[in-house]
Amino acid sequence: MQLKFLLFWALYLSCAAVVSGPVGAQDFSTVAQYADRAVGRVLVFYPNGEGTGSGFVFGRRNDALLFMTNHHVVAGSSGLLVVFLQDDQRYIYEAQIVHVSRQSDMAVLSLRPDRENPGNGFHDFAQLEISTRKMAKGEDVAALGFPGFADFTNEEGLSNAAYFTSTLTRGSVSKVSYGQLGEQEIKREIVQHTAAINPGNSGGPLLDSCGRVAGLNTAGPSSSNAQGTFWASSGPAIAQYLSMQNIDFAASSSGCSSGLNVQMIFVIVGAAGIAGLFAGGVILAYRSSPRNQSRKGGKPFQAGNKQGMARVVLTARIGGESQPLTAQHLADGVTVGRDSNCTLVVESQNLSRQHARLKILDRKLLIEDLGSSNGTFVAGERLRPGLVRQINSATDIRLADLHLKLSR
């Protein structure tokens, strides 16, 4: 009875996504078989040369796949292709940039299949889900991608299928910290690990033993004297980036389980989840399925009654204006500024047209400055544009010279 009650409210109050794949703890050979359907080699064309990197499919939008990689993989490119190898056949996709962030060193590409691809153009792709839990020290991980050093036996180019065979390396989590990598200007959660990566691995996934993306492989040591030390932007950092850009993705906050292939109904956000900002807690419901059940690529199944999303959970007050905010508002992102298209419109010349954004991610209420002229201040500290800061109803928030007050 309690389980049925929990499941009912999870569906009633949430916007949920059912995701499939090797969710139960698996041997990494099983993980690789599934993840290889999502991991592709990025071919980067410059005016005076070429480069290569890695990345992975995490979603689908209309007739295109959504693909993640590093900003530094695609920066300065004049053209991009992504190639997948399946059943000894190459599937070539033309890539367009959807969004890039130098500050976080992340990029999202839109992939459309080449007309000369076999079949209907799409390979039997998988969509990797993002793990939003904090990884534990000592936890097993694997890096999957296309390190350039592995190509010494292969002739480069589209004519050689072996050039598009991924390389898997295994290791463990050394530590999880908060900081910056390379050119990143925004501090994020970083996973330090021992699964070897090299130039060419950039943008590829760091996978946990459930086949979920625990990190975006980004950097290795610059000195040959430093061994067994590699870094990835964490799953939560990836989820934060995608969420702030309003890009849909499948996510999981649970640990790996054994013996079951689990389908998880994950509450991205709902009235109960937002109440958790003050009272704590998210709703999770599980449904087991046969281990051999598989799911071809496509948009994650959407379930749940959205009536609870229309419930007012917060009220925002600024500059004499007051705006009730629903769960749906905070799931989509609440913009504040002078522009008439903002969720909360404030007629003040001191505010920019698009000044700041409020959003819920993984039970956390976040605020982001959208490049405003007069700044967004949290506890007296000015945020850098694009920098996300966690807040609550007691936080001192100021947009330019106006105080933003949040209340239940």
Disulfide bonds with the S-S distance in Angstrom:
Cys210-Cys256 2.03
